[in-house]
Amino acid sequence: MQYVFETLHYRRYEWKCDSLNQPSFNAAKRLGFQFEGIFRRALVYKGRNRDTAWFSMLQEEWQAMKPKFQRWLSADNFDATGNQLRALNDC
């Protein structure tokens, strides 16, 4: 996200997923994306109508999240075997 906002200077970053894909839905929320809604029957995928969940993060929201990401990704947040010590929401 840092590259998107600070190098490419995007104002908005989007996350889209199948509304039935709960792990992707949860990941978007965990990473700080804001849920915007469902595009009903947005496309046909593998023979079925697919509803698409839309999320976004704005540049201003990234600035608020950036310190949390830095703490979360810091070497201090990992043990000797590479497992994280604190989740993003706890940083």
Secondary structure by P-SEA (a helix, b strand, c coil): cccccccccccbbbbbccccaaaaaaaaaaabbbbccccccccccccbbbbbbbbbccaaaaaaaaaaaaaaacccccccccccccccccc
